[in-house]
């Protein structure tokens, strides 16, 4: 019996993503600190902006809780599929996208809104910038060990190396904003293409096509994984009863559905889907303004002048990002998992390079794993599907690069990955 088999958790059923076991003690002081910080920031947001921003901050907290409790990964899902053929993460993505597409189809076709803001999906052109941006983002997220959402919830969850990833992510986003006009004006791009609005399908027809695609990918990957006998995901520790909600890990598919609901709620509240990385470009650009850099003259900010001129807390993506970090911090503390550690030199180097690539790639590709992949596909945009393919190809290349930084990849003979 191999060591990998010996390490298989007792009582675990293959295919499940959680296992009932003893949990680490709750870090009550940190939980209290996180709740107090969230309440304080919520009050400041309400005082300085409006109730809509406050609601979006609460949605961000819910996103952070969900991401951390389920360790919901985009980076790890791509890596497991490309390295050993494990499809559980991507299958969860298909469930998430199916639920989101259903809700988005209703919201976008009817104009449904909680705030009176007309909802608009993320539909962007496919061109050189998307192809290259998504590809280098795929490389970057494997080196940085986290995507955009993964970076935020890992920072909140206590991962020391992800602080470096976040800082370099911001730097890369600023550089991408600086070069934005070149990629938009000097490289080829087709017109934005919506499966619902650029065809005669309409939202119902586009929804039906995407449901068929999600089903084909879900069951096709399941067949491939079974044929390859790929190792299963390592299950996360959980408990039973009511305590499972606050103390234990959440099943991956449950988190997928919750994330889809929260993205649809975001669309119905602010008029656009969930996004992350535009805030990184904003934070970095405002920092440069403190030193006299005229970022307002950049083409990117000329097209987004209001966002740059307004305070940070008036930016809906920023307040959601703050909510994600705090939600993840509370969840990590509740599960006893908030334990920052030392950063090895190789990991530090990979984090910095990975963050830079993700930041730059996200600006080129009109978003990250959330804005382009999740939001784009749910909005029936072709660029979301293209993003997924190119990021997967970038992941494939990154698997050969990761070992040079001391990063491990799953192996086919492992029992768990």
C-alpha beads as a LAMMPS data file, in Angstrom:
LAMMPS data file: protein, C-alpha beads

417 atoms
416 bonds

1 atom types
1 bond types

-500.0 500.0 xlo xhi
-500.0 500.0 ylo yhi
-500.0 500.0 zlo zhi

Masses

1 110.0

Atoms # bond

1 1 1 0.000 0.000 0.000
2 1 1 1.413 3.349 -1.008
3 1 1 1.731 6.308 1.297
4 1 1 -0.852 8.159 -0.728
5 1 1 -3.444 5.457 -0.025
6 1 1 -2.548 5.459 3.670
7 1 1 -3.189 9.186 3.755
8 1 1 -6.725 8.775 2.456
9 1 1 -9.060 10.126 5.165
10 1 1 -11.022 7.532 7.098
11 1 1 -14.703 7.478 6.237
12 1 1 -14.233 9.365 3.010
13 1 1 -16.322 8.335 -0.010
14 1 1 -14.613 8.826 -3.356
15 1 1 -16.103 11.705 -5.288
16 1 1 -17.116 13.712 -2.260
17 1 1 -15.199 16.891 -1.570
18 1 1 -15.631 16.928 2.226
19 1 1 -15.104 14.367 4.987
20 1 1 -16.329 14.408 8.586
21 1 1 -13.333 14.543 10.917
22 1 1 -11.923 16.406 13.896
23 1 1 -11.607 20.146 13.268
24 1 1 -9.049 22.657 14.456
25 1 1 -10.258 24.899 17.297
26 1 1 -12.127 28.039 16.302
27 1 1 -9.933 31.145 16.509
28 1 1 -12.540 33.182 18.363
29 1 1 -10.521 36.423 18.774
30 1 1 -9.926 36.528 15.017
31 1 1 -13.586 35.781 14.287
32 1 1 -14.622 38.659 16.543
33 1 1 -12.022 40.939 14.962
34 1 1 -13.262 40.082 11.471
35 1 1 -16.894 40.707 12.370
36 1 1 -16.099 44.033 14.035
37 1 1 -13.977 45.115 11.046
38 1 1 -16.788 44.172 8.660
39 1 1 -19.365 46.093 10.704
40 1 1 -17.099 49.139 10.911
41 1 1 -16.375 49.195 7.178
42 1 1 -20.055 48.605 6.409
43 1 1 -20.941 51.653 8.509
44 1 1 -18.293 53.788 6.766
45 1 1 -19.541 52.678 3.336
46 1 1 -23.134 53.574 4.228
47 1 1 -22.066 56.948 5.653
48 1 1 -19.853 57.952 2.719
49 1 1 -21.757 56.395 -0.197
50 1 1 -25.193 54.733 -0.273
51 1 1 -27.135 51.592 0.547
52 1 1 -26.314 49.972 -2.817
53 1 1 -22.599 50.049 -2.027
54 1 1 -23.380 48.615 1.388
55 1 1 -25.355 45.757 -0.146
56 1 1 -22.522 45.024 -2.581
57 1 1 -20.082 44.940 0.337
58 1 1 -22.303 42.342 2.036
59 1 1 -22.427 40.323 -1.193
60 1 1 -18.619 40.468 -1.226
61 1 1 -18.524 39.075 2.320
62 1 1 -20.841 36.244 1.234
63 1 1 -18.560 35.530 -1.725
64 1 1 -15.511 35.441 0.555
65 1 1 -17.217 33.064 2.974
66 1 1 -18.271 30.744 0.148
67 1 1 -14.884 30.725 -1.585
68 1 1 -12.985 29.988 1.633
69 1 1 -15.353 27.452 3.153
70 1 1 -15.303 25.412 -0.075
71 1 1 -11.728 26.341 -1.093
72 1 1 -13.415 26.933 -4.427
73 1 1 -10.640 26.970 -6.965
74 1 1 -10.287 28.037 -10.549
75 1 1 -6.496 27.699 -10.595
76 1 1 -6.497 24.281 -8.927
77 1 1 -9.358 23.046 -11.123
78 1 1 -7.452 23.931 -14.294
79 1 1 -4.233 22.419 -12.880
80 1 1 -5.848 19.135 -11.800
81 1 1 -7.483 18.685 -15.177
82 1 1 -4.346 19.418 -17.199
83 1 1 -1.975 17.407 -15.001
84 1 1 -3.876 14.238 -14.080
85 1 1 -7.299 14.514 -15.716
86 1 1 -9.237 15.173 -12.514
87 1 1 -12.465 16.847 -13.598
88 1 1 -14.237 17.569 -10.295
89 1 1 -13.286 21.244 -10.240
90 1 1 -14.240 21.907 -13.861
91 1 1 -17.475 19.962 -13.397
92 1 1 -18.288 22.293 -10.493
93 1 1 -17.574 25.201 -12.841
94 1 1 -20.085 23.787 -15.334
95 1 1 -22.762 23.577 -12.644
96 1 1 -21.950 27.128 -11.549
97 1 1 -22.076 28.417 -15.132
98 1 1 -25.318 26.563 -15.863
99 1 1 -27.088 28.111 -12.878
100 1 1 -25.620 31.557 -13.586
101 1 1 -26.514 31.414 -17.281
102 1 1 -30.102 30.528 -16.400
103 1 1 -30.417 33.470 -14.014
104 1 1 -28.529 35.845 -16.318
105 1 1 -30.805 34.919 -19.241
106 1 1 -33.835 35.932 -17.201
107 1 1 -32.268 39.140 -15.841
108 1 1 -30.784 40.315 -19.149
109 1 1 -33.851 39.463 -21.257
110 1 1 -36.351 41.108 -18.898
111 1 1 -34.213 43.982 -17.616
112 1 1 -34.884 42.858 -14.046
113 1 1 -33.168 45.032 -11.444
114 1 1 -33.438 45.644 -7.711
115 1 1 -32.124 49.187 -8.030
116 1 1 -33.471 50.472 -11.329
117 1 1 -30.082 50.156 -13.057
118 1 1 -30.470 48.461 -16.440
119 1 1 -28.518 45.167 -16.350
120 1 1 -25.742 44.665 -18.903
121 1 1 -23.651 41.535 -19.311
122 1 1 -19.937 41.298 -19.954
123 1 1 -19.678 41.003 -23.744
124 1 1 -16.251 41.869 -25.180
125 1 1 -14.494 41.420 -28.528
126 1 1 -12.261 38.467 -29.275
127 1 1 -8.896 39.515 -30.612
128 1 1 -5.168 39.356 -30.072
129 1 1 -5.481 40.971 -26.649
130 1 1 -7.907 38.325 -25.373
131 1 1 -5.905 35.443 -26.832
132 1 1 -2.632 36.657 -25.345
133 1 1 -4.102 38.062 -22.139
134 1 1 -5.946 34.872 -21.189
135 1 1 -2.920 32.738 -22.083
136 1 1 -0.513 34.654 -19.849
137 1 1 -3.177 34.828 -17.145
138 1 1 -3.298 31.016 -17.243
139 1 1 0.469 30.884 -16.747
140 1 1 0.329 33.522 -14.039
141 1 1 -2.368 31.916 -11.945
142 1 1 -0.412 28.656 -11.829
143 1 1 2.777 30.429 -10.766
144 1 1 0.986 32.715 -8.326
145 1 1 -0.992 29.709 -6.977
146 1 1 -4.246 31.594 -7.245
147 1 1 -6.482 33.424 -9.691
148 1 1 -8.152 36.762 -9.004
149 1 1 -10.764 35.394 -6.602
150 1 1 -8.249 32.900 -5.221
151 1 1 -5.763 35.656 -4.484
152 1 1 -8.319 37.661 -2.512
153 1 1 -9.717 34.808 -0.445
154 1 1 -6.246 33.365 0.171
155 1 1 -5.023 36.736 1.457
156 1 1 -8.032 36.850 3.774
157 1 1 -7.405 33.224 4.714
158 1 1 -3.876 33.951 5.917
159 1 1 -1.653 32.887 3.011
160 1 1 1.519 34.957 3.312
161 1 1 2.746 34.345 -0.237
162 1 1 -0.553 35.557 -1.674
163 1 1 0.155 39.040 -0.325
164 1 1 3.055 39.163 -2.775
165 1 1 0.773 37.840 -5.507
166 1 1 -1.794 40.541 -4.768
167 1 1 0.739 43.388 -4.767
168 1 1 2.275 42.258 -8.052
169 1 1 -1.231 41.620 -9.435
170 1 1 -1.978 45.295 -8.771
171 1 1 1.295 46.338 -10.424
172 1 1 0.571 44.213 -13.489
173 1 1 -2.939 45.663 -13.718
174 1 1 -1.545 49.201 -13.720
175 1 1 0.948 48.305 -16.440
176 1 1 -1.873 46.768 -18.454
177 1 1 -3.916 49.932 -18.060
178 1 1 -0.927 51.990 -19.231
179 1 1 -0.570 49.854 -22.387
180 1 1 -4.318 49.397 -22.862
181 1 1 -4.726 51.715 -25.855
182 1 1 -1.982 49.951 -27.799
183 1 1 -3.675 46.570 -27.504
184 1 1 -7.094 48.005 -28.314
185 1 1 -6.023 50.169 -31.272
186 1 1 -2.963 48.494 -32.780
187 1 1 -3.931 44.813 -32.717
188 1 1 -6.663 42.861 -34.459
189 1 1 -10.016 42.264 -32.803
190 1 1 -13.419 41.155 -34.044
191 1 1 -16.658 42.804 -33.021
192 1 1 -18.107 41.743 -29.655
193 1 1 -20.162 38.582 -30.137
194 1 1 -23.095 37.569 -27.957
195 1 1 -24.645 34.168 -28.536
196 1 1 -27.964 35.708 -27.522
197 1 1 -27.894 39.103 -29.228
198 1 1 -25.517 38.654 -32.175
199 1 1 -27.555 35.730 -33.521
200 1 1 -31.227 34.918 -34.043
201 1 1 -31.225 32.624 -31.035
202 1 1 -32.296 35.165 -28.461
203 1 1 -31.653 34.560 -24.773
204 1 1 -33.727 31.367 -24.601
205 1 1 -31.983 29.846 -27.610
206 1 1 -28.546 30.905 -26.351
207 1 1 -29.401 29.445 -22.944
208 1 1 -30.349 26.128 -24.554
209 1 1 -27.098 26.003 -26.540
210 1 1 -25.006 26.727 -23.463
211 1 1 -26.873 24.133 -21.382
212 1 1 -25.991 21.553 -24.031
213 1 1 -22.344 22.646 -23.964
214 1 1 -22.177 22.513 -20.160
215 1 1 -23.710 19.031 -20.152
216 1 1 -21.358 17.803 -22.882
217 1 1 -18.314 19.110 -21.001
218 1 1 -19.528 17.802 -17.647
219 1 1 -20.236 14.245 -18.788
220 1 1 -17.416 14.176 -21.320
221 1 1 -14.876 15.013 -18.617
222 1 1 -16.484 12.481 -16.294
223 1 1 -16.009 9.778 -18.941
224 1 1 -12.381 10.775 -19.539
225 1 1 -11.593 10.892 -15.813
226 1 1 -13.117 7.442 -15.319
227 1 1 -11.137 5.985 -18.215
228 1 1 -7.907 7.515 -16.865
229 1 1 -8.759 6.558 -13.268
230 1 1 -7.540 9.999 -12.253
231 1 1 -6.892 10.670 -8.556
232 1 1 -9.743 12.338 -6.682
233 1 1 -9.575 15.720 -5.003
234 1 1 -8.335 15.652 -1.435
235 1 1 -11.482 16.142 0.673
236 1 1 -11.731 19.047 3.085
237 1 1 -12.495 18.549 6.792
238 1 1 -16.053 19.176 7.931
239 1 1 -18.451 18.258 10.691
240 1 1 -22.147 17.398 11.025
241 1 1 -25.337 19.237 11.808
242 1 1 -25.822 22.981 12.060
243 1 1 -22.158 23.522 12.957
244 1 1 -21.195 22.461 9.445
245 1 1 -22.300 25.859 8.116
246 1 1 -19.860 27.833 10.260
247 1 1 -17.174 25.370 11.310
248 1 1 -16.788 22.844 8.534
249 1 1 -15.918 22.971 4.856
250 1 1 -18.686 23.198 2.279
251 1 1 -19.237 20.741 -0.607
252 1 1 -17.857 21.995 -3.892
253 1 1 -21.121 21.742 -5.837
254 1 1 -23.064 23.583 -3.134
255 1 1 -20.526 26.414 -3.315
256 1 1 -20.819 26.455 -7.124
257 1 1 -24.558 27.081 -6.877
258 1 1 -24.141 29.753 -4.193
259 1 1 -21.515 31.586 -6.268
260 1 1 -23.860 31.561 -9.268
261 1 1 -26.692 32.987 -7.160
262 1 1 -24.435 35.698 -5.745
263 1 1 -23.180 36.666 -9.221
264 1 1 -26.758 36.968 -10.458
265 1 1 -27.615 39.037 -7.387
266 1 1 -24.683 41.332 -8.184
267 1 1 -25.993 41.772 -11.725
268 1 1 -29.468 42.640 -10.441
269 1 1 -28.108 45.094 -7.852
270 1 1 -25.410 47.062 -9.679
271 1 1 -26.292 46.313 -13.304
272 1 1 -23.119 44.394 -14.199
273 1 1 -21.818 40.964 -13.176
274 1 1 -19.225 40.256 -10.509
275 1 1 -15.716 41.478 -11.349
276 1 1 -12.449 41.841 -9.465
277 1 1 -9.443 43.133 -11.371
278 1 1 -10.631 46.584 -12.460
279 1 1 -10.264 47.533 -8.794
280 1 1 -6.621 46.445 -8.840
281 1 1 -5.885 48.841 -11.689
282 1 1 -7.730 51.561 -9.758
283 1 1 -5.826 50.992 -6.495
284 1 1 -2.465 50.998 -8.222
285 1 1 -3.257 54.029 -10.350
286 1 1 -4.457 56.051 -7.379
287 1 1 -1.227 55.125 -5.590
288 1 1 0.804 56.458 -8.526
289 1 1 -1.227 59.677 -8.469
290 1 1 0.127 60.321 -4.969
291 1 1 3.553 60.656 -6.561
292 1 1 2.432 62.962 -9.329
293 1 1 1.971 60.407 -12.126
294 1 1 -0.645 61.652 -14.598
295 1 1 -2.566 58.392 -14.948
296 1 1 -5.690 60.317 -15.998
297 1 1 -4.039 60.906 -19.400
298 1 1 -3.856 57.171 -20.105
299 1 1 -6.381 55.899 -22.614
300 1 1 -7.743 53.356 -20.158
301 1 1 -8.619 56.020 -17.602
302 1 1 -9.915 58.439 -20.178
303 1 1 -12.524 55.777 -20.902
304 1 1 -13.113 55.194 -17.173
305 1 1 -12.622 58.727 -15.857
306 1 1 -15.459 58.636 -13.326
307 1 1 -14.077 55.516 -11.657
308 1 1 -10.666 57.161 -11.262
309 1 1 -12.053 60.443 -9.959
310 1 1 -14.359 58.938 -7.339
311 1 1 -13.229 57.748 -3.887
312 1 1 -12.273 54.077 -3.520
313 1 1 -15.386 53.268 -1.480
314 1 1 -17.552 54.611 -4.293
315 1 1 -16.153 51.881 -6.559
316 1 1 -18.450 48.869 -6.382
317 1 1 -15.746 46.376 -7.367
318 1 1 -13.442 47.675 -4.641
319 1 1 -16.011 47.343 -1.861
320 1 1 -16.840 43.828 -3.037
321 1 1 -13.139 42.937 -2.994
322 1 1 -12.824 44.248 0.569
323 1 1 -15.836 42.135 1.469
324 1 1 -14.272 39.016 -0.066
325 1 1 -11.090 39.462 1.978
326 1 1 -12.996 40.009 5.230
327 1 1 -15.426 37.164 4.539
328 1 1 -12.529 34.798 3.905
329 1 1 -10.780 35.989 7.075
330 1 1 -13.881 35.264 9.151
331 1 1 -14.345 31.838 7.544
332 1 1 -10.686 30.883 7.976
333 1 1 -10.769 31.925 11.628
334 1 1 -14.013 30.015 12.215
335 1 1 -12.404 26.844 10.872
336 1 1 -9.147 27.456 12.728
337 1 1 -7.201 27.757 9.487
338 1 1 -5.834 31.312 9.725
339 1 1 -2.137 30.582 10.095
340 1 1 0.227 32.846 8.130
341 1 1 3.666 31.322 7.598
342 1 1 7.080 31.977 6.154
343 1 1 7.566 32.386 2.419
344 1 1 10.221 30.333 0.646
345 1 1 12.340 32.269 -1.891
346 1 1 11.153 30.170 -4.837
347 1 1 7.506 30.617 -3.868
348 1 1 8.061 34.359 -3.457
349 1 1 9.542 34.623 -6.947
350 1 1 6.710 32.620 -8.473
351 1 1 4.131 34.730 -6.629
352 1 1 5.579 37.981 -7.938
353 1 1 5.914 36.785 -11.537
354 1 1 2.506 35.132 -11.433
355 1 1 0.825 38.245 -10.081
356 1 1 2.391 40.453 -12.743
357 1 1 1.266 38.121 -15.517
358 1 1 -2.264 37.897 -14.150
359 1 1 -2.597 41.649 -13.702
360 1 1 -1.373 42.418 -17.196
361 1 1 -3.289 39.542 -18.760
362 1 1 -6.565 40.514 -17.109
363 1 1 -6.443 44.031 -18.547
364 1 1 -5.760 42.698 -22.039
365 1 1 -8.446 40.018 -21.843
366 1 1 -11.236 42.241 -20.459
367 1 1 -11.172 40.448 -17.149
368 1 1 -9.962 37.479 -15.187
369 1 1 -11.393 34.111 -14.214
370 1 1 -14.363 36.001 -12.738
371 1 1 -15.027 38.913 -15.105
372 1 1 -14.084 37.166 -18.361
373 1 1 -14.576 33.434 -17.713
374 1 1 -17.445 33.349 -15.201
375 1 1 -19.135 36.632 -16.103
376 1 1 -18.394 36.396 -19.819
377 1 1 -19.791 32.904 -20.343
378 1 1 -22.809 33.600 -18.114
379 1 1 -23.419 36.707 -20.259
380 1 1 -23.339 34.508 -23.414
381 1 1 -20.189 36.206 -24.719
382 1 1 -17.869 34.335 -27.063
383 1 1 -14.854 35.934 -25.381
384 1 1 -15.624 34.028 -22.171
385 1 1 -15.296 30.682 -23.936
386 1 1 -12.139 31.779 -25.733
387 1 1 -10.713 32.963 -22.407
388 1 1 -11.300 29.506 -20.908
389 1 1 -9.487 27.725 -23.746
390 1 1 -6.489 30.066 -23.749
391 1 1 -6.152 30.048 -19.955
392 1 1 -6.220 26.248 -20.042
393 1 1 -3.409 26.272 -22.620
394 1 1 -1.461 28.680 -20.418
395 1 1 -1.973 26.295 -17.518
396 1 1 -0.548 23.451 -19.598
397 1 1 2.644 25.421 -20.228
398 1 1 2.871 26.526 -16.597
399 1 1 2.967 22.899 -15.434
400 1 1 6.461 22.668 -16.914
401 1 1 7.537 25.939 -15.263
402 1 1 6.198 25.424 -11.739
403 1 1 8.853 22.890 -10.592
404 1 1 11.623 25.443 -11.217
405 1 1 10.128 27.490 -8.367
406 1 1 9.623 24.534 -6.058
407 1 1 5.915 24.223 -6.849
408 1 1 4.487 20.711 -7.099
409 1 1 2.046 19.327 -9.631
410 1 1 -0.373 16.426 -9.051
411 1 1 0.870 13.042 -10.286
412 1 1 -1.203 10.345 -12.008
413 1 1 -0.243 7.702 -9.420
414 1 1 -1.412 9.806 -6.459
415 1 1 -4.583 8.579 -4.786
416 1 1 -5.603 12.179 -4.042
417 1 1 -4.752 15.454 -5.748

Bonds

1 1 1 2
2 1 2 3
3 1 3 4
4 1 4 5
5 1 5 6
6 1 6 7
7 1 7 8
8 1 8 9
9 1 9 10
10 1 10 11
11 1 11 12
12 1 12 13
13 1 13 14
14 1 14 15
15 1 15 16
16 1 16 17
17 1 17 18
18 1 18 19
19 1 19 20
20 1 20 21
21 1 21 22
22 1 22 23
23 1 23 24
24 1 24 25
25 1 25 26
26 1 26 27
27 1 27 28
28 1 28 29
29 1 29 30
30 1 30 31
31 1 31 32
32 1 32 33
33 1 33 34
34 1 34 35
35 1 35 36
36 1 36 37
37 1 37 38
38 1 38 39
39 1 39 40
40 1 40 41
41 1 41 42
42 1 42 43
43 1 43 44
44 1 44 45
45 1 45 46
46 1 46 47
47 1 47 48
48 1 48 49
49 1 49 50
50 1 50 51
51 1 51 52
52 1 52 53
53 1 53 54
54 1 54 55
55 1 55 56
56 1 56 57
57 1 57 58
58 1 58 59
59 1 59 60
60 1 60 61
61 1 61 62
62 1 62 63
63 1 63 64
64 1 64 65
65 1 65 66
66 1 66 67
67 1 67 68
68 1 68 69
69 1 69 70
70 1 70 71
71 1 71 72
72 1 72 73
73 1 73 74
74 1 74 75
75 1 75 76
76 1 76 77
77 1 77 78
78 1 78 79
79 1 79 80
80 1 80 81
81 1 81 82
82 1 82 83
83 1 83 84
84 1 84 85
85 1 85 86
86 1 86 87
87 1 87 88
88 1 88 89
89 1 89 90
90 1 90 91
91 1 91 92
92 1 92 93
93 1 93 94
94 1 94 95
95 1 95 96
96 1 96 97
97 1 97 98
98 1 98 99
99 1 99 100
100 1 100 101
101 1 101 102
102 1 102 103
103 1 103 104
104 1 104 105
105 1 105 106
106 1 106 107
107 1 107 108
108 1 108 109
109 1 109 110
110 1 110 111
111 1 111 112
112 1 112 113
113 1 113 114
114 1 114 115
115 1 115 116
116 1 116 117
117 1 117 118
118 1 118 119
119 1 119 120
120 1 120 121
121 1 121 122
122 1 122 123
123 1 123 124
124 1 124 125
125 1 125 126
126 1 126 127
127 1 127 128
128 1 128 129
129 1 129 130
130 1 130 131
131 1 131 132
132 1 132 133
133 1 133 134
134 1 134 135
135 1 135 136
136 1 136 137
137 1 137 138
138 1 138 139
139 1 139 140
140 1 140 141
141 1 141 142
142 1 142 143
143 1 143 144
144 1 144 145
145 1 145 146
146 1 146 147
147 1 147 148
148 1 148 149
149 1 149 150
150 1 150 151
151 1 151 152
152 1 152 153
153 1 153 154
154 1 154 155
155 1 155 156
156 1 156 157
157 1 157 158
158 1 158 159
159 1 159 160
160 1 160 161
161 1 161 162
162 1 162 163
163 1 163 164
164 1 164 165
165 1 165 166
166 1 166 167
167 1 167 168
168 1 168 169
169 1 169 170
170 1 170 171
171 1 171 172
172 1 172 173
173 1 173 174
174 1 174 175
175 1 175 176
176 1 176 177
177 1 177 178
178 1 178 179
179 1 179 180
180 1 180 181
181 1 181 182
182 1 182 183
183 1 183 184
184 1 184 185
185 1 185 186
186 1 186 187
187 1 187 188
188 1 188 189
189 1 189 190
190 1 190 191
191 1 191 192
192 1 192 193
193 1 193 194
194 1 194 195
195 1 195 196
196 1 196 197
197 1 197 198
198 1 198 199
199 1 199 200
200 1 200 201
201 1 201 202
202 1 202 203
203 1 203 204
204 1 204 205
205 1 205 206
206 1 206 207
207 1 207 208
208 1 208 209
209 1 209 210
210 1 210 211
211 1 211 212
212 1 212 213
213 1 213 214
214 1 214 215
215 1 215 216
216 1 216 217
217 1 217 218
218 1 218 219
219 1 219 220
220 1 220 221
221 1 221 222
222 1 222 223
223 1 223 224
224 1 224 225
225 1 225 226
226 1 226 227
227 1 227 228
228 1 228 229
229 1 229 230
230 1 230 231
231 1 231 232
232 1 232 233
233 1 233 234
234 1 234 235
235 1 235 236
236 1 236 237
237 1 237 238
238 1 238 239
239 1 239 240
240 1 240 241
241 1 241 242
242 1 242 243
243 1 243 244
244 1 244 245
245 1 245 246
246 1 246 247
247 1 247 248
248 1 248 249
249 1 249 250
250 1 250 251
251 1 251 252
252 1 252 253
253 1 253 254
254 1 254 255
255 1 255 256
256 1 256 257
257 1 257 258
258 1 258 259
259 1 259 260
260 1 260 261
261 1 261 262
262 1 262 263
263 1 263 264
264 1 264 265
265 1 265 266
266 1 266 267
267 1 267 268
268 1 268 269
269 1 269 270
270 1 270 271
271 1 271 272
272 1 272 273
273 1 273 274
274 1 274 275
275 1 275 276
276 1 276 277
277 1 277 278
278 1 278 279
279 1 279 280
280 1 280 281
281 1 281 282
282 1 282 283
283 1 283 284
284 1 284 285
285 1 285 286
286 1 286 287
287 1 287 288
288 1 288 289
289 1 289 290
290 1 290 291
291 1 291 292
292 1 292 293
293 1 293 294
294 1 294 295
295 1 295 296
296 1 296 297
297 1 297 298
298 1 298 299
299 1 299 300
300 1 300 301
301 1 301 302
302 1 302 303
303 1 303 304
304 1 304 305
305 1 305 306
306 1 306 307
307 1 307 308
308 1 308 309
309 1 309 310
310 1 310 311
311 1 311 312
312 1 312 313
313 1 313 314
314 1 314 315
315 1 315 316
316 1 316 317
317 1 317 318
318 1 318 319
319 1 319 320
320 1 320 321
321 1 321 322
322 1 322 323
323 1 323 324
324 1 324 325
325 1 325 326
326 1 326 327
327 1 327 328
328 1 328 329
329 1 329 330
330 1 330 331
331 1 331 332
332 1 332 333
333 1 333 334
334 1 334 335
335 1 335 336
336 1 336 337
337 1 337 338
338 1 338 339
339 1 339 340
340 1 340 341
341 1 341 342
342 1 342 343
343 1 343 344
344 1 344 345
345 1 345 346
346 1 346 347
347 1 347 348
348 1 348 349
349 1 349 350
350 1 350 351
351 1 351 352
352 1 352 353
353 1 353 354
354 1 354 355
355 1 355 356
356 1 356 357
357 1 357 358
358 1 358 359
359 1 359 360
360 1 360 361
361 1 361 362
362 1 362 363
363 1 363 364
364 1 364 365
365 1 365 366
366 1 366 367
367 1 367 368
368 1 368 369
369 1 369 370
370 1 370 371
371 1 371 372
372 1 372 373
373 1 373 374
374 1 374 375
375 1 375 376
376 1 376 377
377 1 377 378
378 1 378 379
379 1 379 380
380 1 380 381
381 1 381 382
382 1 382 383
383 1 383 384
384 1 384 385
385 1 385 386
386 1 386 387
387 1 387 388
388 1 388 389
389 1 389 390
390 1 390 391
391 1 391 392
392 1 392 393
393 1 393 394
394 1 394 395
395 1 395 396
396 1 396 397
397 1 397 398
398 1 398 399
399 1 399 400
400 1 400 401
401 1 401 402
402 1 402 403
403 1 403 404
404 1 404 405
405 1 405 406
406 1 406 407
407 1 407 408
408 1 408 409
409 1 409 410
410 1 410 411
411 1 411 412
412 1 412 413
413 1 413 414
414 1 414 415
415 1 415 416
416 1 416 417
